[in-house]
């Protein structure tokens, strides 16, 4: 939580290139902002319903684990062909 703003450019640009970077990054930043706004409300609703934060913490652990596994499933960075100067 919090590293998404620093890691997003590092992950998106090599896979999708700079042409699609702005669109993809904009959608991802919007999704992160929405999640950061909705999550506290859902945690509070869970606490009001159950009386503790156990379910919320377990749910967040599962979501973070799924996100980590998704990042691990990415293929290696594509290699870019460099223009070489003839010698």
Backbone as CSV, one residue per row, in Angstrom:
resi,resn,N_x,N_y,N_z,CA_x,CA_y,CA_z,C_x,C_y,C_z
1,UNK,0.845,-1.169,0.000,0.000,0.000,0.000,0.892,1.234,0.000
2,UNK,0.872,1.937,-1.077,1.675,3.139,-1.192,2.746,3.030,-2.258
3,UNK,3.193,1.841,-2.552,4.231,1.682,-3.563,3.665,1.673,-4.973
4,UNK,2.341,1.622,-5.085,1.753,1.540,-6.424,2.095,2.748,-7.283
5,UNK,2.280,3.905,-6.673,2.591,5.101,-7.455,4.020,5.085,-7.975
6,UNK,4.923,4.472,-7.241,6.303,4.389,-7.692,6.550,3.205,-8.607
7,UNK,5.851,2.109,-8.371,6.077,0.891,-9.153,5.324,0.891,-10.475
8,UNK,4.242,1.617,-10.563,3.416,1.580,-11.773,4.182,1.984,-13.030
9,UNK,4.901,3.098,-13.053,5.643,3.435,-14.272,6.714,2.392,-14.609
10,UNK,7.330,1.842,-13.596,8.376,0.844,-13.801,7.824,-0.430,-14.434
11,UNK,6.591,-0.796,-14.083,5.992,-2.026,-14.598,5.295,-1.797,-15.942
12,UNK,4.617,-0.677,-16.106,3.788,-0.466,-17.294,4.619,-0.147,-18.536
13,UNK,5.582,0.733,-18.433,6.272,1.207,-19.641,7.021,0.120,-20.410
14,UNK,7.742,-0.806,-19.784,8.429,-1.816,-20.595,7.475,-2.783,-21.294
15,UNK,6.343,-3.071,-20.690,5.429,-4.039,-21.281,4.564,-3.447,-22.391
16,UNK,4.144,-2.218,-22.234,3.183,-1.644,-23.164,3.747,-0.502,-23.998
17,UNK,4.921,-0.027,-23.680,5.528,1.050,-24.447,4.983,2.407,-24.049
18,UNK,5.609,3.430,-24.562,5.218,4.785,-24.186,3.954,5.256,-24.887
19,UNK,3.598,4.644,-26.005,2.398,5.068,-26.729,1.139,4.820,-25.903
20,UNK,1.079,3.707,-25.203,-0.101,3.367,-24.407,0.084,3.699,-22.929
21,UNK,1.253,4.171,-22.553,1.570,4.398,-21.146,0.594,5.355,-20.472
22,UNK,0.322,6.486,-21.094,-0.539,7.495,-20.481,-1.937,6.978,-20.204
23,UNK,-2.506,6.280,-21.157,-3.863,5.751,-20.985,-3.895,4.686,-19.887
24,UNK,-2.955,3.753,-19.948,-2.935,2.673,-18.961,-2.644,3.214,-17.566
25,UNK,-1.664,4.100,-17.452,-1.325,4.659,-16.149,-2.495,5.465,-15.588
26,UNK,-3.202,6.213,-16.426,-4.353,6.979,-15.966,-5.455,6.098,-15.417
27,UNK,-5.738,5.009,-16.103,-6.765,4.079,-15.628,-6.322,3.420,-14.327
28,UNK,-5.055,3.038,-14.249,-4.563,2.386,-13.038,-4.548,3.348,-11.849
29,UNK,-4.122,4.581,-12.073,-4.137,5.561,-10.981,-5.571,5.824,-10.517
30,UNK,-6.521,5.884,-11.452,-7.924,6.080,-11.078,-8.433,4.899,-10.261
31,UNK,-8.062,3.677,-10.645,-8.484,2.491,-9.892,-7.894,2.494,-8.491
32,UNK,-6.634,2.902,-8.369,-5.996,2.968,-7.057,-6.693,4.005,-6.184
33,UNK,-6.998,5.161,-6.741,-7.680,6.207,-5.969,-9.070,5.752,-5.509
34,UNK,-9.786,5.072,-6.399,-11.110,4.575,-6.020,-10.990,3.526,-4.905
35,UNK,-10.016,2.639,-5.019,-9.824,1.614,-3.998,-9.445,2.243,-2.659
36,UNK,-8.600,3.274,-2.705,-8.205,3.935,-1.463,-9.363,4.695,-0.830
37,UNK,-10.339,5.093,-1.627,-11.498,5.771,-1.078,-12.551,4.813,-0.552
38,UNK,-12.684,3.659,-1.202,-13.729,2.708,-0.833,-13.302,1.788,0.311
39,UNK,-12.033,1.433,0.365,-11.556,0.462,1.342,-11.843,0.852,2.791
40,UNK,-11.581,2.083,3.230,-11.896,2.416,4.627,-13.388,2.270,4.957
41,UNK,-14.233,2.602,4.006,-15.676,2.455,4.237,-16.034,0.992,4.404
42,UNK,-15.476,0.130,3.547,-15.755,-1.300,3.652,-15.207,-1.889,4.950
43,UNK,-14.043,-1.430,5.376,-13.471,-1.904,6.639,-14.367,-1.489,7.802
44,UNK,-14.840,-0.252,7.797,-15.734,0.210,8.857,-17.053,-0.550,8.853
45,UNK,-17.590,-0.832,7.668,-18.829,-1.605,7.592,-18.614,-3.021,8.136
46,UNK,-17.470,-3.612,7.833,-17.148,-4.937,8.350,-17.041,-4.916,9.876
47,UNK,-16.396,-3.884,10.400,-16.274,-3.770,11.859,-17.643,-3.596,12.506
48,UNK,-18.495,-2.759,11.923,-19.831,-2.555,12.474,-20.648,-3.842,12.456
49,UNK,-20.445,-4.655,11.440,-21.227,-5.887,11.302,-20.705,-7.012,12.197
50,UNK,-19.370,-7.145,12.309,-18.790,-8.274,13.031,-18.252,-7.920,14.415
51,UNK,-17.917,-6.660,14.642,-17.380,-6.258,15.938,-15.865,-6.335,16.040
52,UNK,-15.185,-6.767,14.994,-13.721,-6.758,14.987,-13.216,-6.587,13.556
53,UNK,-11.901,-6.443,13.454,-11.288,-6.201,12.144,-10.737,-7.472,11.509
54,UNK,-10.991,-8.626,12.079,-10.430,-9.886,11.599,-10.774,-10.191,10.154
55,UNK,-12.049,-10.063,9.798,-12.460,-10.362,8.424,-11.832,-9.392,7.445
56,UNK,-11.758,-8.143,7.828,-11.158,-7.143,6.945,-9.682,-7.425,6.710
57,UNK,-8.974,-7.761,7.774,-7.550,-8.045,7.636,-7.313,-9.295,6.790
58,UNK,-8.130,-10.317,6.966,-7.987,-11.516,6.144,-8.286,-11.208,4.672
59,UNK,-9.317,-10.423,4.428,-9.662,-10.062,3.046,-8.539,-9.259,2.404
60,UNK,-7.962,-8.304,3.137,-6.859,-7.520,2.581,-5.634,-8.386,2.337
61,UNK,-5.381,-9.346,3.210,-4.257,-10.253,3.014,-4.436,-11.061,1.734
62,UNK,-5.647,-11.538,1.495,-5.915,-12.310,0.279,-5.749,-11.440,-0.963
63,UNK,-6.258,-10.216,-0.913,-6.140,-9.315,-2.070,-4.678,-8.983,-2.350
64,UNK,-3.896,-8.697,-1.311,-2.478,-8.388,-1.505,-1.712,-9.599,-2.018
65,UNK,-2.042,-10.795,-1.525,-1.385,-12.010,-2.002,-1.707,-12.255,-3.475
66,UNK,-2.957,-12.038,-3.861,-3.336,-12.201,-5.272,-2.593,-11.200,-6.154
67,UNK,-2.455,-9.968,-5.691,-1.705,-8.970,-6.442,-0.237,-9.340,-6.578
68,UNK,0.344,-9.873,-5.516,1.744,-10.296,-5.571,1.920,-11.457,-6.536
69,UNK,1.003,-12.410,-6.487,1.078,-13.541,-7.418,0.899,-13.090,-8.862
70,UNK,0.031,-12.106,-9.074,-0.161,-11.591,-10.432,1.121,-10.941,-10.951
71,UNK,1.820,-10.205,-10.092,3.091,-9.607,-10.507,4.147,-10.670,-10.783
72,UNK,4.142,-11.731,-9.982,5.105,-12.809,-10.202,4.818,-13.571,-11.490
73,UNK,3.583,-13.533,-11.944,3.203,-14.263,-13.151,3.540,-13.503,-14.434
74,UNK,3.959,-12.245,-14.305,4.315,-11.479,-15.501,5.523,-12.113,-16.181
75,UNK,5.533,-12.087,-17.501,6.714,-12.617,-18.200,7.911,-11.684,-18.001
76,UNK,9.112,-12.148,-18.333,10.280,-11.270,-18.216,10.107,-10.028,-19.095
77,UNK,10.790,-8.975,-18.696,10.719,-7.755,-19.492,11.132,-8.034,-20.923
78,UNK,10.402,-7.450,-21.875,10.808,-7.646,-23.270,12.146,-6.952,-23.535
79,UNK,12.972,-7.598,-24.316,14.249,-6.987,-24.672,14.025,-6.107,-25.885
80,UNK,14.595,-4.966,-25.854,14.467,-4.033,-26.953,15.714,-4.103,-27.815
81,UNK,15.492,-4.090,-29.092,16.632,-4.107,-29.994,17.259,-2.729,-30.026
82,UNK,18.527,-2.695,-29.835,19.240,-1.430,-29.881,19.795,-1.232,-31.272
83,UNK,19.730,-0.008,-31.713,20.340,0.325,-33.003,21.851,0.393,-32.783
84,UNK,22.545,-0.394,-33.499,24.006,-0.392,-33.345,24.630,0.358,-34.504
85,UNK,25.696,1.017,-34.208,26.411,1.754,-35.233,27.396,0.824,-35.913
86,UNK,27.414,0.848,-37.218,28.395,-0.001,-37.917,29.815,0.496,-37.615
87,UNK,30.683,-0.442,-37.460,32.077,-0.059,-37.162,32.971,-0.269,-38.357
